[in-house]
Amino acid sequence: MSDAKIGFEMRKIRLSLAVILPVRQIKDPQKNIRRYKTIRASIKEVGMIEPLMAQPEKPKFKKGLTPEEIGKMEQEMESLEHGVKAVEETYGENMLNLTLACGYIKKLVDNAKVVRFLNANYSDIFSAFEKIATIETM
């Protein structure tokens, strides 16, 4: 077992009942609180106010990183940099394509024949086109 600290004294103490009884009366709603019920049940069962608890040992924090952890972090940074570069390379082309597509959809929505056809046959697509046509900037 671990080095647990003793949470109570081993010597016996004789106390008068007046010292143990509460100074003030507890209201009925407070008696329904779970914590109060736990303490009362503990007193009835064991004769103690609270169950005995061992204090766990505090975890030790290490200072600095190991070489393996540094290596892993460097590899993750390299992979993230490659991902960012890939996004940067395609961003301009993607924005150009998106701008052209939005312009084309706006022209379609302005055409009365296309609007009638889409409304009659593909109303869900037409409502999406209308939303895209109302977008001012990307």
URHUNOR-V680961 format. One record per helix or strand of 2 or more residues. SS is the DSSP state (h for helix, s for strand). FROM is the first residue (numbers start at 1). TO is the last residue. If there is no record, write none. Layout:
SS_FROM_TO ; SS_FROM_TO
//
This chain:
h_17_20 ; h_28_31 ; h_34_45 ; h_67_110 ; h_112_121 ; h_123_134
//
